[in-house]
């Protein structure tokens, strides 16, 4: 009878994982592909220390959200909708209007919908900061610019 060595899975706490800062330039990336990469980083699935019940301890800064790229005719035809809760309260707003009025919401919504729909996902979303221009106050954290996706 041979004994098979048992392998143990380590539960890595978020406090034990080193904090990292990433910088995405939305003018250089397609919105959906960038959002998938951001969500993966916020969850922590791009690290070997991934633990499903802990957040990845990653902070993401997105700049130039007003110039986020969309493929095809999404810039003209994509619509964002929300519901007030009242009968007839469905509001539909075209993406071009959202880009003018609240450009940060396009990136935030795309990432939020890819995160877990629970308390942990809400905590992960707090580590995402989006700015409509190239200026941001996080230069002291020395965020690493993400070039390729």
C-alpha positions as CSV (number, residue, x, y, z in Angstrom):
1,X,0.0,0.0,0.0
2,X,1.6,3.2,-1.1
3,X,0.9,6.4,0.6
4,X,-0.1,9.3,-1.6
5,X,1.2,12.6,-0.2
6,X,-1.7,14.9,0.6
7,X,-1.7,18.4,-0.9
8,X,-3.0,21.3,1.1
9,X,-4.5,24.4,-0.3
10,X,-3.3,27.5,1.5
11,X,-5.9,30.1,2.4
12,X,-4.2,33.4,1.7
13,X,-5.6,36.4,3.5
14,X,-5.9,39.7,1.7
15,X,-3.8,41.4,4.4
16,X,-0.9,39.0,3.6
17,X,-0.9,39.8,-0.2
18,X,1.2,42.7,-1.1
19,X,-0.7,45.8,-2.4
20,X,-0.3,46.8,-6.0
21,X,-1.4,49.7,-8.1
22,X,-2.2,49.4,-11.8
23,X,-2.8,52.3,-14.3
24,X,-5.0,51.8,-17.4
25,X,-5.2,54.5,-20.1
26,X,-8.8,54.1,-21.6
27,X,-7.9,55.9,-24.7
28,X,-5.5,53.1,-25.7
29,X,-7.8,50.1,-24.9
30,X,-11.2,48.9,-26.1
31,X,-13.7,49.4,-23.3
32,X,-14.9,45.8,-22.9
33,X,-11.5,44.2,-23.1
34,X,-10.1,46.7,-20.7
35,X,-13.0,46.1,-18.2
36,X,-12.4,42.3,-18.3
37,X,-8.7,42.8,-17.5
38,X,-9.5,45.2,-14.7
39,X,-12.2,42.9,-13.2
40,X,-9.7,40.0,-13.3
41,X,-7.1,42.1,-11.5
42,X,-9.5,43.4,-8.9
43,X,-10.7,39.8,-8.1
44,X,-7.1,38.6,-8.0
45,X,-7.3,35.8,-10.5
46,X,-4.2,36.9,-12.2
47,X,-2.1,36.0,-9.2
48,X,-1.0,32.6,-7.9
49,X,-2.3,33.6,-4.4
50,X,-5.9,33.8,-5.6
51,X,-8.4,32.9,-2.9
52,X,-12.1,33.1,-3.9
53,X,-13.2,34.5,-0.5
54,X,-10.7,37.3,-0.4
55,X,-10.2,40.4,-2.5
56,X,-7.0,40.6,-4.6
57,X,-5.6,43.7,-2.8
58,X,-5.2,45.5,-6.1
59,X,-6.0,49.1,-6.8
60,X,-6.8,50.2,-10.3
61,X,-6.6,53.7,-11.7
62,X,-8.2,54.4,-15.1
63,X,-7.4,57.7,-16.9
64,X,-8.9,59.2,-20.0
65,X,-12.3,57.6,-19.5
66,X,-13.9,60.2,-21.8
67,X,-11.9,58.7,-24.7
68,X,-12.7,55.1,-24.1
69,X,-12.8,53.2,-27.4
70,X,-15.8,51.1,-28.6
71,X,-15.7,48.8,-31.6
72,X,-18.2,48.9,-34.4
73,X,-21.2,51.2,-34.1
74,X,-21.5,50.8,-30.3
75,X,-20.8,54.5,-29.8
76,X,-23.9,55.4,-31.8
77,X,-26.3,52.5,-30.9
78,X,-25.4,51.3,-27.4
79,X,-27.9,52.3,-24.7
80,X,-27.7,52.3,-20.9
81,X,-30.9,51.8,-19.0
82,X,-32.0,52.1,-15.4
83,X,-35.3,51.7,-13.7
84,X,-36.8,54.1,-11.1
85,X,-39.0,51.5,-9.5
86,X,-42.3,53.2,-10.6
87,X,-44.5,52.1,-13.5
88,X,-43.2,53.6,-16.7
89,X,-40.0,54.5,-14.9
90,X,-37.6,52.8,-17.3
91,X,-35.0,55.3,-18.6
92,X,-32.9,54.7,-21.6
93,X,-29.8,56.9,-22.3
94,X,-27.6,56.5,-25.3
95,X,-23.9,55.9,-24.8
96,X,-23.0,59.2,-26.5
97,X,-24.9,61.1,-23.9
98,X,-23.3,59.2,-21.0
99,X,-19.9,59.9,-22.6
100,X,-20.6,63.6,-22.5
101,X,-22.2,63.9,-19.1
102,X,-20.6,61.2,-16.9
103,X,-17.7,59.5,-18.8
104,X,-16.5,57.7,-15.7
105,X,-19.7,55.7,-15.5
106,X,-19.1,53.9,-18.7
107,X,-15.9,52.3,-17.3
108,X,-17.3,51.8,-13.8
109,X,-20.5,50.1,-15.1
110,X,-18.5,47.8,-17.4
111,X,-16.3,46.7,-14.6
112,X,-19.0,46.5,-11.9
113,X,-21.1,44.1,-14.0
114,X,-18.1,41.7,-14.3
115,X,-17.4,41.6,-10.5
116,X,-19.2,39.2,-8.1
117,X,-22.7,40.4,-7.1
118,X,-22.1,40.3,-3.3
119,X,-20.3,42.2,-0.5
120,X,-16.9,41.1,-1.7
121,X,-17.6,42.5,-5.2
122,X,-18.7,45.8,-3.6
123,X,-15.4,46.0,-1.7
124,X,-13.5,45.2,-4.9
125,X,-15.2,48.0,-6.8
126,X,-14.1,50.5,-4.1
127,X,-10.5,49.8,-5.3
128,X,-11.3,51.2,-8.8
129,X,-10.9,54.9,-9.4
130,X,-11.7,56.4,-12.8
131,X,-10.7,59.9,-14.1
132,X,-12.0,61.5,-17.3
133,X,-8.6,63.2,-18.1
134,X,-5.0,62.1,-17.9
135,X,-4.4,63.8,-14.5
136,X,-4.8,61.7,-11.3
137,X,-3.7,62.2,-7.7
138,X,-2.2,58.7,-7.3
139,X,1.4,59.4,-8.5
140,X,2.7,58.8,-5.0
141,X,1.6,55.1,-5.2
142,X,3.6,54.7,-8.4
143,X,1.0,52.8,-10.4
144,X,2.3,50.5,-13.1
145,X,1.0,51.4,-16.6
146,X,-0.7,48.4,-18.3
147,X,0.2,48.5,-22.0
148,X,-1.0,45.2,-23.6
149,X,-4.2,43.3,-22.9
